[in-house]
């Protein structure tokens, strides 16, 4: 690789913070990272990250782009490399990541290197990120703009201004966010204009920046967004208002309890409970209480949590409440679902079918849903969500009941497809364990990208782990935690 920018050259000259190992040590790590089991690969990768010299980091970067399976599918080894590259602290190691962003032929590797440079938080890599804004692959400028937002790198402003009307919604939102981080006085109007962007995911993401960029206008802008035609900006507005302790914010949240989406009504009620300490479930009770108490109300110092009162009957799916009326059920049909649950002694696919049937028996219209069967591919019940009825219920149960269980599972594809659909505000992800294949598979890397995605599509993912493996349960728990969902272990 050639040195394409001065900053990297200077960093390489400054040396590493750790002593460089000899060729025998490097050979040992290379041998570990070439093995099939994950444990020795992790061991070698972590050692290379801690060592941090160019040769060690280059070994990690070469693994970042592997495409060949060797016992396990390639994504497992790529994710080990990415997780380890996040931990590189030496100047020359990080400079090599920057060089890879400039030179790599694989756009996936370029995108991930841009992500890494943003996580490093060092302005020395600002210039290579500016150059990456011109990349022809949408994912690379998108990642570079997000990284520049993290760096607040002022010299990037002219290049970022060229992307505020980019065809890719996430790229233009990230460009506006980066400009706001660089200089709010100069670029704040772009953020305000973006709140009226034609794409709801852009409006949502930028509204999420309002508390940091326009604190004095947060309540005004969030209240206005409650009237947005799309649910995504509306739920972000509710969350913003949940952090504002004023009576007028409570007024706005009470307005939100009349939203036509059940999950948004609940979100507003939970925010009201957090503000007031009251625990009503029904919007009319909230309004009645507020009418009686608004004039004398004072915010309590502690509200005792947000658990609501009442024992109303509600549908549950594998023990998790179904509080949304726009839901996608993702059901694993990989080969692991043919196996029996250890404690229940039943085939996992059979349990999944019976749990779906039990949930449907308690659901009441209006309720819109879809069912997706996923292994390596994703198969929807319907091209569009279905309204709950006896006909759609029968169709859904027949669809799942006839499913065979075979092959590997790709959780990222299932999540990405349904989250970006724009229809569902709640997803129930049932899985027999860790992803086998996919663009990303390991917890750190998958959840990094998931957290980026839900800035634009704030979907709650509730996870159901059909496994007794603690590591697999933890990964699914992490997905739920990242998105604000609930989790359940079925063994």
N, C-alpha and C positions, 0 to 999 in steps of 0.2 A: 504493500500500500504506500502511496505517496502522501507526504504531508501537504494538505491542501489549504491549511490556514495557519497563521502565525501563532495563535493561542495554543494550538496543540503542540507545535514545535517547541514553544517555550516550556510547556508542561513536561514534555518528554525530557528536556534538558535538566529539569529540576530533580528528576529521580523519584524513586519510590520510597514510601514511608516504612517499608519492611525490607529485610535483607533478601537479596535474590538467591534462589536455590540453584544447585548445580544441575547438570544435564541428567544425572541419574535420578534426581528427585522429579524432574519434569517428565522423564520417561515413565516413572512409577505412576504419576497422576494420569498420564495419557493412557496407560494400560487400564487403570481403574475406570476411566470414563469411556473406554471402548467396550466394556462388559455389558451383558444383557440385564442382569438384575439392577434395580434402582439403587440399592444400598451402596455398592462400591462407586457408582457414578456420582451419587450425592457426596460421598467422602472425597473423591477427587475434585469435584467442582468446588466444594467449600474450601478445600485447601488452596486451590488456584485463586479463588476470590480473596482469601486472607493474604496470600503472598503478594498478589497484585502487580507483579512485573509484567512487562509486555508479552513475553512468551506464555506465561500462565493465562493471562486474560485472552490472548489470541486463541488458546485452546478452548476457552469458554465460548468465544464468538463463533468459532468453527462449528461448535455443537449447536449453536443457536439456529443454524440454518439447515440442520440435517433433515433429510427426507426419507431415508431408508429405514425400514423396521429392522430391529435386531433382537428378537425375542419379545420386545414390547414395541408398540407403534411409536414412530418417530416423535410425536408430540410430547411424550413423556420425557425424552432426553432434552428436547428443546426447552421445556419448562424448567427442568433442573438447571440448565444453563442460565436462563433468564432470572430465576430466583437467586442464583449465585451472583450474577452480574449486578443486581440491585445492591449487593453488599460490598462491591469493590469500592475502596476508599483511596487508593493511590492515585496520584496525578497522572502517571503514565498509563495506568490501566484505564482510567476514564477517558483519557485522550484517544486511546485506541478505539473505544466505543464511538467517539466522535468521528474518527477517521472512517469507521465502518459505515456510519450514516452517510458520509459523503461518497463512499466508493462501492458499497455492496450492490450487486446486481439484483438480488432478491428483494422486492418491495416489502415483503413481510419483515425481513431483517432490518430494513431501513426504518420501518415504522416502529419496531420495538426498540431500536437504538435511540430514536427520538424520544420515546417514552422514558427510557433510562436517563437521558440527559436532563430531562425535566425533573426527574426524581432526585438527581444528584444536586440540583439547586445551585449550580455554579455558573456565574455569568461568563466564564471563560469559554463556554460552549455556545454562547449566543449566536456567534456569526455562522457557525455551521448549521444551526437550526434555521437561521434566516434563509440560507441557501436552500434548505430542504422545503421551504414554503413554495418553491417553484417545481417541485417534483410532480410528475405526470400522474402518479397514482394517488387518488383522493385520500387514502388512508394516511399517507406520509405527511402532506401539508396539515391535515387535521391534527395529527399527533404533534407535529412541530409547533403549531400554533398553541396547543394546550401546554406544551413544555415552555414556550416563551411566556405564557401567562404565569406559570410557576416562577420563572426567573424575573419577571417584570423587566425584561431587557429593552431599554429605551431605544437603542439603534434599530430595533426591528420594526418600529412604527411605520415607516414608509412602505415596507413590504407587506405588513399586515393590512394596511389600508386598502391594498389591492384585492384582498380576500373577503372584505365585508359583504360583498355581493356574490360570493362564490356559489356555484350551482349546488354544492354539497351543503346541506343545512348545518351539519355538525361542524364543518370547517368554518363557515362564516360566523357561527356562534362562538367558536373558540377564538377566532380572530378578534371579534368584538370584546370578548372577555380579556384577551391579552392586552388590547389597547386600553381598556379600562384599568387594568392592573398597572400599566405603565404610567398613565397620566389621566386621571379622571377629569380634571379641569378641561383638558384639550379634547377628550374623546367621550365624555359622558353622554353627549347627545346621541352618539351612535348606539349606545346601549338603550337609551330611551326609544329611539327609532326602532330598534330590534324587538321591542316589546309588542310591536305591531307587524312583525314579520309574517309572511304568508304561511309559514310552516309552524304548526303548534309546538313542535319539539324545540324549535328555536325560542319561541316566546317563553316556554317553560324554563329552559336552561338559563336564559338571561334574567328571568324573574327570580331565579335562585341566587343570582348575584346581587340583586337589589339591596338586601340587608347589609352587604359589605360596601356597596358603592354609593347608595343613596339612602343612608340610614334615616335622614330627616324626612324622606318621602316614601319610606317603606310601606307605611300604613295606607297612604293615599293610592299608591300604585298597585298594591296587593288587593285593596278593596275593589278597585276598578277591574282587576283581572278576574274577579269572581263572576263577571258577566261574560267571560270568554266563551266562544262557541265550542271549544274543545275542553275535555276534562283535564288534560295534563297541565295547562297553565292554572286552571282552577284549583287543583289540589296543591300545587306549589304555593298559590296565594294563601290557601288555608294554613299551610305550614308556616308561612311567613307571619301571618296574623297570630298564630299560636305563640310567637315569641314577643309579642307586643303587649305590654300591660297598660292598656288604656280602656276606658269604657267604650269608646268608639270602635276599638278592635273587637270587643265583645258584641257590639251591635252588628258588625260585619259578619262575624262568625255565626250569629243567629240567622242572618240572611242565608248563609251557606247551608244551614240545616234544611233548607227547602230545595236543595239541589236534586236533580232528577237521577243522580247516581247514588246508590245506597252506600257505597264505600266512602264517598265524599261527605255524605251526611254524618257517617260515623266518625270520620276524621275531624270534622268540625266539632262534634260533640266531645270527642276526647280532648280537643284543644280547650273547649269551654270548661271541662272538668279540671284540666290543668291550671286554668286561670282562677277558678272560683272555689274549688273543693267540693262543689256539688256533684252528684252522681246520677242525674237523671239519664234515662236512655231515650225517651221520646222527645222530639223537637217541641211539641206543644207544651210539655211541662217546663222546658227551658224558657220558652217565651213567657209563660205565665209567671214563673219565678222572677224573671228579669223585669217584667213590667212592675212587679210589686217591690223590687229591691234596688232598681238601678240608682235611684237618687241617693240612697244612703250607703251603697256598696263601697267597700274598701277591699283592696286585694290582700288576701291572707299571706302570711310569710311562708306557710307550708300548707299544701293541699292534700297530703297523704296519698299521693299517687292518683292514677286515673281509672282505676277499676270501677266499672259502672254497676249500679244496683239493678236488681231485677233478675228473674229466673225464667225469662221467656224461652219458649221452645225455639231452637234454631238448628238448622241443618249443620252437621259436621261431616267432614271427610277425613277419615283416619284419625278422628279425634280433634281436628282443627276446625274451628268455626268457619262457616261460609258466610261472610258478612258483605260480600260484594254481589252485585247482580250482573256483572260482566266478567265472566270467568273462563279461563282455559285450564283444562285438566291435562297434564302431560304424564302419560303412563309408559313406563319402561317396559319394552317387550324384547330386551336383549336375552341372551341365553341364560343369564343368571336368574331370570324370573321363572324359569322352569324348576328351579330348586325349591325345596321346602324351607319355610321359616323355622328356625331351630325350636323356638318355644311353642309355636302354634301348630307345628307339624302339618302344615298345609302348603300347597304350591303357592308361590308368591303371586303369580298371575291370577290364580283363582281368588285369593284374598283381595287383590286389587279390584277385580270385577265385583265382588260382593260388597266392598266398601263403597264403590261408586253407586251401586244399586241402593244401598242404605241411605246415602246422601240424597239421591234423587227423590226418595220417598218423602222427605221432609221439606224439600225446596218448594217454594211457591212462586208463581208468576207475579210480576214480571221478572224474568230471569233469562238472560242470554248467555249462551255457553258454546264451547266447542271442546271436543276431545281429540287429543293428538296421541298417536302411538309412535314411540320413537325407539329406534335402535341406532344403527348407523345413519339411517334415513328417517325422515319425519313424515308420517301419514295422518292427515286430518280427517276427522269424521265428515266435515263439510267445508266447502271453500269459504263460506261465510258463517258467522255465529248463528246458532239456532235459538229460537224462542222456546222456552220450556213448554212442553205439551205432552200428552200421552203418546203422540206419534213420535216426537223427537226423543222422548225418553226411551221408548222401545228401540228406536234406531240406534241410539248411543250404546245401549247395553248389548245389543246384537253385535255392534261393531267391535266392542272390546272382547266379548265372549268368543268370537271366532278367531281372535288374534293368536297366532303362534308366538313362541318366544325363542329367538335365535339371534346369533350374531353379537356384535359389539354395540356399545351405546355412546352416542355423541350428545352430551348434555349441553355444550355451548350452542350448537346449531339449534337445538330445541328451544333454548331460552332466547337466543337472539331473534329467531323467527317470530316467536309469539310476543315478545316484548315490543319489538318494532312494528308489530301489526297495527298498533294504535287503538285497538278496540278494547282489549282486556286491561283492567286495572288490578286484577289479581290472578296469579298463576299458582296452581297446585302441582308441584314437581314431585312425582313419585319415582324413586330410583333405588335400584338394588345396590348402589355403591358408587365408587369413584368412576368418572368417565373413562372409557377404554380408549376412545379415539376422539378426534376433533381438532379444531384450530388451537384451542388451549384446553388443558386437562387438569393441571394441578391447582391447588387452592389459591396460592398467592397470585399467580398469573391470571387465572380465570376471574378472580374477584376484583383484580385491578381493572380489567376491561368491563366487568359487570357494573362496577361503581361509576365508570365513565358513561356507560350506556344509560343508566337510570337517571342521570342528570337531565336527560332529554325525554325519557319515558319513565316516569316515577311509578313503576309497577311494583307491587309487593309480591315477592315469590315466597310462598309457603312450601316448605320441604318435608317430605315424608321418606325416611330412610328405612327401606326393607332390608336391613342387615344388622348383624350384631357386631360388626367390625368397628371398633371405636374410631379408627382413623377415617373410615368412610362416613360414619355418622358426623364426625367433626367437620368434614368438608361440606356436607349438606347443611349443617347448622350455620356454617359461615356464609353460604349463599343467602339463607334466610336473614341472617343478621345484616348483611350488606344492603339488603333491599327493604328492611323493616318488617319482614314477614315472621311467621311462627314456624316452629319445627316440631317434628314428632318422630320418635323411633319405634318401629314395629319389628319385633324380633320373633 
